[in-house]
Amino acid sequence: MTDITTTLTQRGQRYGDFTGQSKITQDIKRAMRQGNWPDLSDPQRECLEMLAVKISRILNGDPDYHDNWHDIIGYTTLVAETINRNPNQK
């Protein structure tokens, strides 16, 4: 079993310093809330918040880590599918 110190060290090597990554994430989230945030559905908001995390990890850590880019595609696909199934639902 991996202890938490090992896990945090590995994540830090992949994503960079947590404080820096957190700052970027929160800046992105603040910017998103300046737009039509109240008009978005929960899945749309959740997707955008997850994208903020993924983007901040890319900017603060390893930009070549495939998983972050792959996850971005996954989250946006989920929202697109939700909109196709329920085009007028919020």
Secondary structure, DSSP 4 states (H G I P E B T S, - for coil): ---HHHHHHHHHHHH--HHHHHHHHHHHHHHHTTSSGGGS-HHHHHHHHHHHHHHHHHHHS-TT-HHHHHHHHHHHHHHHHHHHH-TT--
